[in-house]
């Protein structure tokens, strides 16, 4: 706990303090103090608002997509597959995590590019090309792929903790498969879904490499603005103020999850 407080909470505290500082226009030196100028600029300039909304929207879309994709895989792996098939499915989920993050992003960049594998396949079967390379659609696809294992594993762990006797009792009471899933499996697996959502949402919210590599013009994320203000314009206070925004979004997300009782079974 001491190390956690020293390394993590202290860093967040320094970030919050720096967000209220300003920069001297002539010398570029940091001016310590308390000023809301950075936050006023954040919410008054339309481009920064649009970037924030784009980041939050794509992060939410990636989270929902991964939940939809993770459930069939997690449920089949735990409830339907035998020991050997379960081990093979687990390996298929884990192996991509052993490869380089950049290698996976560049692979998708080649697949989704104008002359990439996707468009080549579509042309071979007589379908028109899809111009989704270097766009928000490309970022949504790549992010959904990158963070899918972080959703599958928590959901699978939650499904594994559900006693089979509850499913048998539901069947004995006349409930069909989907009703059992909706009334028994889904509520009991909610903590795993929330845990996976925390990973997928927060990782997408803070990423800036993938938008640089697969996003096109007008695809900047909050992280890209923070990076440019730190490394290019040297406006560290504004970068700190913009970095506070995803922290606030995640805090609201966790509060909503807690109000819904998603952490009760963790």
C-alpha positions as CSV (number, residue, x, y, z in Angstrom):
1,X,0.0,0.0,0.0
2,X,2.9,2.4,0.7
3,X,4.4,1.7,-2.7
4,X,1.0,2.1,-4.3
5,X,0.5,5.4,-2.7
6,X,4.0,6.7,-3.4
7,X,4.2,5.7,-7.1
8,X,0.6,5.9,-8.3
9,X,-1.4,8.3,-6.2
10,X,1.5,10.7,-5.9
11,X,1.8,10.7,-9.7
12,X,-1.9,11.5,-10.1
13,X,-1.6,14.2,-7.5
14,X,1.3,15.8,-9.4
15,X,-0.8,15.6,-12.6
16,X,-3.7,17.4,-11.0
17,X,-1.5,20.1,-9.5
18,X,0.3,20.7,-12.8
19,X,-3.1,21.0,-14.6
20,X,-3.7,24.3,-12.8
21,X,-0.3,25.8,-13.8
22,X,0.3,28.0,-16.8
23,X,3.1,28.7,-19.3
24,X,4.8,32.0,-19.9
25,X,4.1,33.0,-23.5
26,X,7.5,34.6,-24.0
27,X,10.0,32.4,-22.1
28,X,8.0,29.1,-22.1
29,X,8.6,28.6,-18.4
30,X,6.1,26.9,-16.2
31,X,4.3,29.3,-13.8
32,X,3.1,27.5,-10.7
33,X,-0.2,28.6,-9.3
34,X,-3.9,28.0,-9.5
35,X,-5.6,28.9,-12.8
36,X,-8.6,27.4,-14.7
37,X,-7.3,28.6,-18.0
38,X,-6.4,25.1,-19.2
39,X,-9.8,23.7,-18.4
40,X,-11.5,26.7,-20.0
41,X,-9.6,26.1,-23.2
42,X,-10.4,22.4,-23.0
43,X,-14.1,23.0,-23.0
44,X,-14.3,26.2,-25.1
45,X,-12.3,25.1,-28.1
46,X,-14.5,22.8,-30.3
47,X,-11.7,20.7,-31.7
48,X,-10.7,19.5,-28.2
49,X,-14.3,18.7,-27.4
50,X,-14.7,16.7,-30.6
51,X,-11.5,14.7,-29.9
52,X,-12.7,13.9,-26.4
53,X,-16.1,12.8,-27.7
54,X,-14.5,10.7,-30.4
55,X,-12.2,9.0,-27.9
56,X,-15.0,8.2,-25.4
57,X,-17.3,7.0,-28.2
58,X,-14.8,4.7,-29.8
59,X,-13.8,3.3,-26.4
60,X,-17.5,2.6,-25.6
61,X,-18.0,1.0,-29.0
62,X,-14.9,-1.2,-28.5
63,X,-16.1,-2.3,-25.1
64,X,-19.6,-3.2,-26.4
65,X,-18.1,-5.1,-29.4
66,X,-15.7,-7.1,-27.2
67,X,-18.5,-8.0,-24.8
68,X,-20.6,-9.4,-27.8
69,X,-17.6,-11.2,-29.2
70,X,-16.3,-12.6,-25.9
71,X,-19.5,-14.2,-24.6
72,X,-19.7,-17.1,-27.2
73,X,-16.0,-17.8,-26.9
74,X,-16.0,-17.7,-23.1
75,X,-19.2,-19.8,-22.7
76,X,-18.1,-22.4,-25.2
77,X,-14.7,-22.6,-23.7
78,X,-16.0,-23.2,-20.1
79,X,-19.4,-25.0,-20.6
80,X,-19.2,-26.8,-24.0
81,X,-15.6,-27.7,-24.8
82,X,-13.8,-30.7,-23.5
83,X,-10.4,-30.6,-21.7
84,X,-8.3,-30.7,-24.8
85,X,-10.4,-28.2,-26.8
86,X,-10.6,-25.9,-23.8
87,X,-6.8,-25.9,-23.6
88,X,-6.6,-25.2,-27.3
89,X,-9.1,-22.3,-27.1
90,X,-7.3,-20.9,-24.1
91,X,-4.0,-21.0,-26.0
92,X,-5.6,-19.3,-29.0
93,X,-6.8,-16.5,-26.7
94,X,-3.4,-16.1,-24.9
95,X,-0.9,-16.5,-27.8
96,X,-1.7,-13.1,-29.4
97,X,-0.7,-11.4,-26.1
98,X,2.8,-12.9,-26.4
99,X,3.4,-11.0,-29.7
100,X,4.4,-7.4,-30.0
101,X,1.7,-4.8,-29.7
102,X,3.2,-2.9,-32.6
103,X,3.4,-6.1,-34.7
104,X,-0.3,-6.7,-34.3
105,X,-1.2,-3.1,-35.2
106,X,1.0,-3.1,-38.3
107,X,-0.5,-6.4,-39.4
108,X,-4.0,-4.9,-39.2
109,X,-2.7,-1.8,-41.0
110,X,-1.6,-4.0,-43.9
111,X,-4.9,-5.9,-43.9
112,X,-7.1,-2.8,-43.9
113,X,-5.0,-0.7,-46.3
114,X,-6.2,0.3,-49.8
115,X,-4.3,-2.6,-51.4
116,X,-4.4,-4.8,-48.4
117,X,-5.6,-8.4,-47.9
118,X,-9.2,-7.3,-47.2
119,X,-9.7,-5.4,-50.4
120,X,-7.8,-8.1,-52.4
121,X,-10.2,-10.8,-51.1
122,X,-13.2,-8.7,-51.8
123,X,-12.1,-8.1,-55.4
124,X,-11.4,-11.8,-55.9
125,X,-15.0,-12.7,-55.0
126,X,-16.4,-9.9,-57.1
127,X,-17.3,-7.4,-54.3
128,X,-16.4,-3.7,-54.3
129,X,-13.6,-2.5,-52.1
130,X,-14.1,-1.1,-48.6
131,X,-12.3,2.2,-47.9
132,X,-11.9,1.7,-44.2
133,X,-8.2,1.9,-43.9
134,X,-6.8,4.9,-42.0
135,X,-10.2,5.8,-40.6
136,X,-12.2,5.6,-37.4
137,X,-13.6,2.3,-38.6
138,X,-10.1,0.9,-38.8
139,X,-9.4,2.1,-35.2
140,X,-12.6,0.4,-34.0
141,X,-11.6,-2.9,-35.6
142,X,-8.0,-2.8,-34.4
143,X,-8.9,-1.8,-30.9
144,X,-11.6,-4.5,-30.7
145,X,-9.0,-7.1,-31.7
146,X,-6.2,-5.9,-29.4
147,X,-8.3,-5.9,-26.2
148,X,-10.6,-8.9,-26.9
149,X,-8.5,-11.3,-24.7
150,X,-8.8,-8.9,-21.8
151,X,-12.6,-9.4,-22.1
152,X,-12.7,-13.1,-22.8
153,X,-10.6,-14.1,-19.7
154,X,-12.6,-12.3,-17.0
155,X,-15.9,-13.4,-18.6
156,X,-14.7,-17.0,-18.7
157,X,-13.6,-16.9,-15.1
158,X,-17.0,-15.6,-14.1
159,X,-18.8,-18.3,-16.1
160,X,-16.6,-20.9,-14.5
161,X,-17.6,-19.9,-11.0
162,X,-21.3,-20.4,-11.7
163,X,-22.5,-23.7,-10.1
164,X,-23.9,-26.1,-12.8
165,X,-26.6,-26.9,-10.3
166,X,-28.1,-23.5,-10.9
167,X,-28.4,-24.1,-14.6
168,X,-30.0,-27.5,-13.9
169,X,-32.5,-26.0,-11.5
170,X,-33.4,-23.4,-14.1
171,X,-34.0,-26.1,-16.7
172,X,-36.1,-28.1,-14.2
173,X,-38.3,-25.0,-13.6
174,X,-39.0,-24.8,-17.3
175,X,-36.7,-22.0,-18.4
176,X,-35.3,-22.4,-21.9
177,X,-31.6,-21.7,-22.9
178,X,-31.9,-17.9,-23.5
179,X,-34.1,-17.3,-20.5
180,X,-31.5,-19.2,-18.3
181,X,-28.7,-17.1,-19.8
182,X,-30.6,-13.8,-19.2
183,X,-31.8,-14.5,-15.7
184,X,-29.1,-16.7,-14.2
185,X,-25.8,-16.7,-16.2
186,X,-25.7,-13.0,-17.2
187,X,-26.3,-11.5,-13.7
188,X,-23.8,-13.8,-12.1
189,X,-21.2,-13.1,-14.7
190,X,-21.7,-9.3,-14.5
191,X,-18.6,-8.8,-12.3
192,X,-16.4,-10.5,-15.0
193,X,-18.0,-8.3,-17.7
194,X,-17.3,-5.2,-15.6
195,X,-13.7,-6.2,-15.1
196,X,-13.2,-6.8,-18.8
197,X,-15.0,-3.5,-19.6
198,X,-12.6,-1.7,-17.3
199,X,-9.7,-3.1,-19.3
200,X,-11.1,-2.5,-22.8
201,X,-12.5,0.9,-22.0
202,X,-9.5,2.3,-20.1
203,X,-6.9,0.9,-22.5
204,X,-8.7,2.4,-25.5
205,X,-9.2,5.7,-23.7
206,X,-5.5,6.1,-23.0
207,X,-4.0,4.8,-26.2
208,X,-2.3,7.1,-28.7
209,X,-0.2,4.7,-30.8
210,X,-3.0,3.0,-32.7
211,X,-4.6,6.2,-33.8
212,X,-1.2,7.3,-35.1
213,X,-0.7,4.1,-37.1
214,X,-4.2,3.1,-38.4
215,X,-6.2,6.4,-38.0
216,X,-6.4,8.9,-40.7
217,X,-6.9,12.7,-40.7
218,X,-9.3,13.7,-38.0
219,X,-8.7,10.5,-35.9
220,X,-6.7,12.0,-33.1
221,X,-7.4,10.7,-29.5
222,X,-6.9,12.4,-26.2
223,X,-3.5,10.7,-25.9
224,X,-2.3,12.2,-29.2
225,X,-3.2,15.7,-28.0
226,X,-1.4,15.1,-24.7
227,X,1.7,13.7,-26.6
228,X,1.8,16.7,-28.9
229,X,1.5,19.2,-26.1
230,X,4.3,17.5,-24.1
231,X,6.7,16.8,-26.9
232,X,6.0,19.5,-29.5
233,X,4.6,22.6,-28.0
234,X,5.9,22.0,-24.4
235,X,2.6,23.0,-22.9
236,X,2.7,20.6,-20.0
237,X,-0.1,22.2,-17.9
238,X,-2.6,21.9,-20.8
239,X,-1.5,18.3,-21.4
240,X,-2.0,17.5,-17.7
241,X,-5.5,19.1,-17.8
242,X,-6.4,17.1,-20.9
243,X,-5.1,13.9,-19.2
244,X,-7.3,14.6,-16.3
245,X,-10.4,14.1,-18.5
246,X,-10.0,10.3,-19.1
247,X,-9.4,9.9,-15.3
248,X,-12.7,11.6,-14.6
249,X,-14.5,9.5,-17.2
250,X,-13.1,6.3,-15.7
251,X,-14.1,7.5,-12.2
252,X,-17.7,8.1,-13.4
253,X,-17.6,4.7,-15.1
254,X,-16.6,2.9,-11.9
255,X,-19.2,4.8,-9.8
256,X,-21.9,3.7,-12.2
257,X,-20.7,0.1,-12.1
258,X,-20.7,0.2,-8.3
259,X,-24.2,1.6,-8.2
260,X,-25.4,-1.2,-10.4
261,X,-23.9,-3.7,-7.9
262,X,-21.3,-5.1,-10.3
263,X,-18.6,-5.2,-7.7
264,X,-20.6,-7.1,-5.0
265,X,-19.5,-10.5,-6.2
266,X,-15.8,-9.6,-6.8
